[in-house]
């Protein structure tokens, strides 16, 4: 309920906003990178944005999953997703849209082949909601939906299930999809390249790559995983340090580029 209650409170206070970042207490958002992504999107369109979705096809559920029913935004992808997605032979190709992603639209590729079941957002990776989405769905309708799903495995699964029931499917920025589901290009909690610490190591040990640079300058969030630390206080300290590491890595990147330009001059 948190994002909907927060929206109601902001409306009562007369606060204007465009986007709401939603995650667990151990979700770290890299706000500057998030702002770069959101500049390409319209907050007046109802959007629930993430590329890290739980889904089960044949075996155990996993995330991120290339077959998770979703849409890909036309505003953040530069290639035809259908072409690159087919390179992997994936049975599901998400529709590309410039507008809202409805359940009906996300399920279109599944028609006549298999049942279309909603995907679940990974709470630790976070979600970004547009103001239009939180205005479209009333707090009462979400509350009534949740009352009937109290045995869900977690708040992220509960929220995802109610969004789906109310007709909303997730919008994927599409960077990993247009690259043939290459997990190095996941924006929300990228685990394929452990950033930003790996960025520091790469720059200081002459082990850099375009993929590391891309993730460092584009990653939206990181799940710090509270269970791996003695207390929430320790987790908070780690999150604070990760922000400092990312800033330092960006500074090193600029220095590295400047040195490379001098060498090539």
C-alpha positions as a Markdown table, in Angstrom:
| # | Residue | x | y | z |
|---|---|---|---|---|
| 1 | Unk | 0.0 | 0.0 | 0.0 |
| 2 | Unk | 3.0 | 2.3 | 0.6 |
| 3 | Unk | 3.2 | 4.1 | -2.8 |
| 4 | Unk | -0.6 | 4.7 | -2.9 |
| 5 | Unk | -0.8 | 6.0 | 0.6 |
| 6 | Unk | 2.3 | 8.2 | -0.1 |
| 7 | Unk | 0.5 | 9.5 | -3.2 |
| 8 | Unk | -2.6 | 10.4 | -1.3 |
| 9 | Unk | -0.5 | 12.2 | 1.4 |
| 10 | Unk | 1.3 | 14.2 | -1.2 |
| 11 | Unk | -1.9 | 15.2 | -2.8 |
| 12 | Unk | -3.3 | 16.4 | 0.5 |
| 13 | Unk | -0.2 | 18.5 | 1.0 |
| 14 | Unk | -0.4 | 19.9 | -2.4 |
| 15 | Unk | 3.0 | 18.5 | -3.4 |
| 16 | Unk | 3.6 | 18.1 | -7.2 |
| 17 | Unk | 5.8 | 15.3 | -8.3 |
| 18 | Unk | 6.3 | 13.2 | -11.5 |
| 19 | Unk | 7.8 | 9.9 | -10.4 |
| 20 | Unk | 7.9 | 7.7 | -7.3 |
| 21 | Unk | 10.8 | 5.4 | -6.5 |
| 22 | Unk | 9.6 | 2.3 | -4.6 |
| 23 | Unk | 11.7 | -0.4 | -3.1 |
| 24 | Unk | 12.6 | -2.3 | 0.0 |
| 25 | Unk | 14.5 | -0.8 | 3.0 |
| 26 | Unk | 17.7 | -2.3 | 1.5 |
| 27 | Unk | 17.1 | -1.0 | -2.0 |
| 28 | Unk | 19.7 | 1.6 | -3.1 |
| 29 | Unk | 18.7 | 3.9 | -6.0 |
| 30 | Unk | 21.3 | 5.7 | -8.1 |
| 31 | Unk | 19.1 | 8.8 | -8.5 |
| 32 | Unk | 21.2 | 10.6 | -11.2 |
| 33 | Unk | 21.0 | 7.5 | -13.5 |
| 34 | Unk | 17.3 | 7.2 | -12.8 |
| 35 | Unk | 16.8 | 10.8 | -13.8 |
| 36 | Unk | 18.6 | 10.2 | -17.1 |
| 37 | Unk | 16.2 | 7.3 | -17.8 |
| 38 | Unk | 13.1 | 9.2 | -16.7 |
| 39 | Unk | 13.8 | 12.2 | -19.0 |
| 40 | Unk | 13.0 | 9.9 | -21.9 |
| 41 | Unk | 9.6 | 8.9 | -20.4 |
| 42 | Unk | 6.3 | 10.7 | -19.8 |
| 43 | Unk | 5.0 | 10.9 | -16.2 |
| 44 | Unk | 1.5 | 11.5 | -17.7 |
| 45 | Unk | 1.4 | 7.9 | -19.0 |
| 46 | Unk | 0.5 | 5.2 | -16.4 |
| 47 | Unk | 3.8 | 3.3 | -16.0 |
| 48 | Unk | 5.2 | 0.8 | -13.5 |
| 49 | Unk | 8.9 | 0.5 | -14.6 |
| 50 | Unk | 11.3 | -2.3 | -13.9 |
| 51 | Unk | 13.3 | -4.9 | -15.9 |
| 52 | Unk | 13.8 | -7.3 | -13.0 |
| 53 | Unk | 10.8 | -9.6 | -12.9 |
| 54 | Unk | 10.1 | -12.9 | -11.3 |
| 55 | Unk | 8.5 | -15.5 | -13.6 |
| 56 | Unk | 8.0 | -19.2 | -13.8 |
| 57 | Unk | 7.8 | -20.9 | -17.2 |
| 58 | Unk | 8.7 | -24.6 | -16.8 |
| 59 | Unk | 10.9 | -25.0 | -13.8 |
| 60 | Unk | 11.5 | -22.9 | -10.6 |
| 61 | Unk | 10.7 | -19.2 | -10.8 |
| 62 | Unk | 13.7 | -16.9 | -11.3 |
| 63 | Unk | 14.5 | -13.3 | -12.0 |
| 64 | Unk | 15.0 | -11.5 | -14.2 |
| 65 | Unk | 13.1 | -13.7 | -16.7 |
| 66 | Unk | 13.0 | -13.1 | -20.4 |
| 67 | Unk | 9.5 | -14.6 | -20.7 |
| 68 | Unk | 7.9 | -12.4 | -18.1 |
| 69 | Unk | 4.8 | -10.8 | -19.7 |
| 70 | Unk | 5.6 | -7.1 | -20.0 |
| 71 | Unk | 6.0 | -4.3 | -22.5 |
| 72 | Unk | 9.1 | -2.6 | -23.7 |
| 73 | Unk | 9.2 | 1.2 | -24.0 |
| 74 | Unk | 9.7 | 2.7 | -27.4 |
| 75 | Unk | 11.2 | 5.7 | -25.7 |
| 76 | Unk | 14.2 | 3.9 | -24.2 |
| 77 | Unk | 15.0 | 1.3 | -26.8 |
| 78 | Unk | 16.8 | 2.2 | -30.1 |
| 79 | Unk | 16.4 | -1.1 | -31.9 |
| 80 | Unk | 13.4 | -3.3 | -32.9 |
| 81 | Unk | 13.2 | -5.6 | -29.9 |
| 82 | Unk | 11.6 | -8.3 | -32.0 |
| 83 | Unk | 14.8 | -8.8 | -34.0 |
| 84 | Unk | 17.2 | -9.0 | -31.1 |
| 85 | Unk | 14.9 | -11.0 | -28.9 |
| 86 | Unk | 14.6 | -13.6 | -31.5 |
| 87 | Unk | 18.3 | -14.1 | -31.6 |
| 88 | Unk | 18.0 | -16.1 | -28.3 |
| 89 | Unk | 15.1 | -18.1 | -29.6 |
| 90 | Unk | 13.0 | -16.9 | -26.7 |
| 91 | Unk | 9.3 | -18.0 | -27.0 |
| 92 | Unk | 8.0 | -14.6 | -25.7 |
| 93 | Unk | 8.8 | -11.3 | -27.4 |
| 94 | Unk | 7.4 | -8.4 | -25.4 |
| 95 | Unk | 5.4 | -5.8 | -27.4 |
| 96 | Unk | 7.0 | -2.4 | -27.9 |
| 97 | Unk | 4.8 | 0.5 | -27.0 |
| 98 | Unk | 5.0 | 4.3 | -26.5 |
| 99 | Unk | 2.1 | 4.3 | -24.1 |
| 100 | Unk | 0.9 | 2.4 | -21.1 |
| 101 | Unk | 1.4 | -1.4 | -20.8 |
| 102 | Unk | -1.9 | -3.1 | -20.1 |
| 103 | Unk | -2.3 | -6.8 | -19.3 |
| 104 | Unk | -4.1 | -7.3 | -22.6 |
| 105 | Unk | -1.1 | -5.8 | -24.5 |
| 106 | Unk | 1.5 | -7.7 | -22.5 |
| 107 | Unk | -0.3 | -11.0 | -23.1 |
| 108 | Unk | -0.8 | -10.6 | -26.8 |
| 109 | Unk | 2.3 | -12.7 | -27.7 |
| 110 | Unk | 1.0 | -15.5 | -25.5 |
| 111 | Unk | -2.3 | -15.9 | -27.3 |
| 112 | Unk | -3.1 | -19.4 | -28.6 |
| 113 | Unk | 0.1 | -20.8 | -27.2 |
| 114 | Unk | 0.0 | -20.9 | -23.4 |
| 115 | Unk | -1.8 | -19.2 | -20.5 |
| 116 | Unk | -0.5 | -15.7 | -19.7 |
| 117 | Unk | 0.2 | -15.3 | -16.0 |
| 118 | Unk | 1.4 | -12.1 | -14.4 |
| 119 | Unk | 5.0 | -11.5 | -13.5 |
| 120 | Unk | 6.2 | -10.4 | -10.1 |
| 121 | Unk | 8.5 | -7.4 | -9.5 |
| 122 | Unk | 11.6 | -8.0 | -7.4 |
| 123 | Unk | 11.1 | -5.7 | -4.5 |
| 124 | Unk | 14.8 | -5.4 | -3.7 |
| 125 | Unk | 15.5 | -4.2 | -7.2 |
| 126 | Unk | 12.8 | -1.6 | -6.9 |
| 127 | Unk | 10.1 | -0.1 | -9.2 |
| 128 | Unk | 9.5 | 3.4 | -10.5 |
| 129 | Unk | 5.8 | 4.5 | -10.7 |
| 130 | Unk | 4.6 | 7.4 | -12.8 |
| 131 | Unk | 2.3 | 9.8 | -11.1 |
| 132 | Unk | -0.3 | 9.0 | -13.7 |
| 133 | Unk | -0.4 | 5.4 | -12.6 |
| 134 | Unk | -0.9 | 6.2 | -8.9 |
| 135 | Unk | -3.7 | 8.6 | -10.0 |
| 136 | Unk | -5.3 | 5.9 | -12.2 |
| 137 | Unk | -5.5 | 3.3 | -9.4 |
| 138 | Unk | -7.4 | 4.3 | -6.4 |
| 139 | Unk | -6.1 | 3.4 | -2.9 |
| 140 | Unk | -9.4 | 1.8 | -2.1 |
| 141 | Unk | -9.3 | -0.5 | -5.2 |
| 142 | Unk | -5.7 | -1.6 | -4.3 |
| 143 | Unk | -6.7 | -2.2 | -0.7 |
| 144 | Unk | -9.7 | -4.3 | -1.6 |
| 145 | Unk | -7.5 | -6.4 | -4.0 |
| 146 | Unk | -4.9 | -7.0 | -1.3 |
| 147 | Unk | -7.4 | -8.1 | 1.3 |
| 148 | Unk | -8.0 | -11.2 | -0.9 |
| 149 | Unk | -4.3 | -12.0 | -1.3 |
| 150 | Unk | -2.9 | -11.9 | 2.2 |
| 151 | Unk | -1.1 | -15.3 | 1.8 |
| 152 | Unk | 1.2 | -14.0 | -0.9 |
| 153 | Unk | 4.9 | -14.6 | -0.3 |
| 154 | Unk | 5.8 | -11.0 | 0.1 |
| 155 | Unk | 4.8 | -7.4 | -0.4 |
| 156 | Unk | 6.4 | -7.2 | -3.8 |
| 157 | Unk | 4.4 | -10.3 | -4.9 |
| 158 | Unk | 1.3 | -8.9 | -3.4 |
| 159 | Unk | 1.6 | -5.5 | -5.1 |
| 160 | Unk | 2.5 | -7.2 | -8.5 |
| 161 | Unk | -0.6 | -9.4 | -8.3 |
| 162 | Unk | -2.9 | -6.5 | -7.6 |
| 163 | Unk | -1.4 | -4.4 | -10.4 |
| 164 | Unk | -2.1 | -7.3 | -12.8 |
| 165 | Unk | -5.6 | -7.8 | -11.5 |
| 166 | Unk | -6.3 | -4.1 | -12.0 |
| 167 | Unk | -5.1 | -4.3 | -15.6 |
| 168 | Unk | -1.5 | -3.0 | -15.3 |
| 169 | Unk | 1.5 | -4.8 | -16.6 |
| 170 | Unk | 5.1 | -3.7 | -16.1 |
| 171 | Unk | 7.1 | -1.6 | -18.6 |
| 172 | Unk | 10.6 | -2.7 | -19.2 |
| 173 | Unk | 13.1 | 0.0 | -20.3 |
| 174 | Unk | 14.3 | -2.8 | -22.7 |
| 175 | Unk | 18.1 | -2.4 | -22.6 |
| 176 | Unk | 18.7 | -6.0 | -21.9 |
| 177 | Unk | 15.9 | -7.2 | -24.2 |
| 178 | Unk | 17.2 | -5.4 | -27.2 |
| 179 | Unk | 20.6 | -6.9 | -26.6 |
| 180 | Unk | 19.3 | -10.5 | -26.8 |
| 181 | Unk | 18.5 | -10.7 | -23.0 |
| 182 | Unk | 22.0 | -9.9 | -22.1 |
| 183 | Unk | 21.9 | -9.6 | -18.3 |
| 184 | Unk | 24.9 | -7.3 | -18.2 |
| 185 | Unk | 22.4 | -4.6 | -19.3 |
| 186 | Unk | 19.9 | -5.0 | -16.5 |
| 187 | Unk | 19.2 | -1.6 | -15.0 |
| 188 | Unk | 17.4 | -2.6 | -11.8 |
| 189 | Unk | 19.8 | -4.6 | -9.6 |
| 190 | Unk | 22.4 | -5.8 | -12.1 |
| 191 | Unk | 24.0 | -8.9 | -10.7 |
| 192 | Unk | 25.9 | -9.9 | -13.9 |
| 193 | Unk | 28.4 | -7.1 | -13.3 |
| 194 | Unk | 28.8 | -6.3 | -9.6 |
| 195 | Unk | 28.8 | -2.6 | -9.7 |
| 196 | Unk | 30.1 | -0.1 | -8.6 |
| 197 | Unk | 33.0 | -1.9 | -6.8 |
| 198 | Unk | 34.0 | -3.8 | -9.9 |
| 199 | Unk | 34.2 | -0.5 | -11.7 |
| 200 | Unk | 36.8 | 0.7 | -9.3 |
| 201 | Unk | 38.8 | -2.5 | -9.7 |
| 202 | Unk | 38.5 | -2.3 | -13.5 |
| 203 | Unk | 39.8 | 1.2 | -13.7 |
| 204 | Unk | 42.6 | 0.8 | -11.2 |
| 205 | Unk | 43.8 | -2.6 | -12.6 |
| 206 | Unk | 43.5 | -1.7 | -16.3 |
| 207 | Unk | 40.7 | -4.2 | -16.6 |
| 208 | Unk | 38.0 | -1.9 | -18.1 |
| 209 | Unk | 35.3 | -2.7 | -20.6 |
| 210 | Unk | 32.5 | -0.9 | -22.4 |
| 211 | Unk | 30.0 | -3.1 | -20.5 |
| 212 | Unk | 31.3 | -1.9 | -17.2 |
| 213 | Unk | 31.2 | 1.7 | -18.2 |
| 214 | Unk | 27.6 | 1.3 | -19.5 |
| 215 | Unk | 26.4 | -0.3 | -16.2 |
| 216 | Unk | 28.1 | 2.3 | -14.1 |
| 217 | Unk | 26.5 | 5.2 | -15.9 |
| 218 | Unk | 23.1 | 3.6 | -16.4 |
| 219 | Unk | 22.3 | 1.3 | -13.4 |
| 220 | Unk | 19.2 | 2.4 | -11.6 |
| 221 | Unk | 19.2 | 0.4 | -8.4 |
| 222 | Unk | 21.1 | -2.1 | -6.3 |
| 223 | Unk | 19.7 | -4.6 | -3.8 |
| 224 | Unk | 22.1 | -4.5 | -0.9 |
| 225 | Unk | 20.4 | -7.5 | 0.9 |
| 226 | Unk | 19.9 | -6.6 | 4.5 |
| 227 | Unk | 20.1 | -10.2 | 5.6 |
| 228 | Unk | 23.9 | -10.2 | 4.8 |
| 229 | Unk | 24.7 | -7.7 | 7.5 |
| 230 | Unk | 24.4 | -7.7 | 11.3 |
| 231 | Unk | 21.8 | -4.9 | 11.5 |
| 232 | Unk | 19.9 | -2.4 | 9.5 |
| 233 | Unk | 22.4 | 0.2 | 10.7 |
| 234 | Unk | 25.2 | -1.7 | 9.1 |
| 235 | Unk | 23.2 | -2.0 | 5.9 |
| 236 | Unk | 22.7 | 1.8 | 5.9 |
| 237 | Unk | 26.4 | 2.3 | 6.2 |
| 238 | Unk | 27.1 | 0.0 | 3.3 |
| 239 | Unk | 24.5 | 1.8 | 1.1 |
| 240 | Unk | 26.1 | 5.1 | 2.0 |
| 241 | Unk | 29.5 | 3.8 | 1.0 |
| 242 | Unk | 28.3 | 2.4 | -2.2 |
| 243 | Unk | 27.0 | 5.8 | -3.3 |
| 244 | Unk | 30.5 | 7.2 | -2.5 |
| 245 | Unk | 32.1 | 4.4 | -4.5 |
| 246 | Unk | 29.9 | 5.1 | -7.5 |
| 247 | Unk | 30.7 | 8.8 | -7.4 |
| 248 | Unk | 34.5 | 8.0 | -7.2 |
| 249 | Unk | 34.2 | 5.5 | -10.0 |
| 250 | Unk | 32.6 | 8.1 | -12.2 |
| 251 | Unk | 35.4 | 10.5 | -11.4 |
| 252 | Unk | 38.0 | 7.9 | -12.3 |
| 253 | Unk | 36.1 | 7.2 | -15.5 |
| 254 | Unk | 36.3 | 10.8 | -16.6 |
| 255 | Unk | 40.0 | 10.8 | -15.7 |
| 256 | Unk | 40.6 | 7.6 | -17.6 |
| 257 | Unk | 38.8 | 9.0 | -20.7 |
| 258 | Unk | 40.8 | 12.2 | -20.6 |
| 259 | Unk | 44.1 | 10.2 | -20.4 |
| 260 | Unk | 43.0 | 8.0 | -23.3 |
| 261 | Unk | 42.2 | 11.1 | -25.4 |
| 262 | Unk | 45.7 | 12.5 | -24.7 |
| 263 | Unk | 47.3 | 9.2 | -25.7 |
| 264 | Unk | 45.3 | 9.2 | -29.0 |
| 265 | Unk | 46.0 | 12.9 | -29.8 |
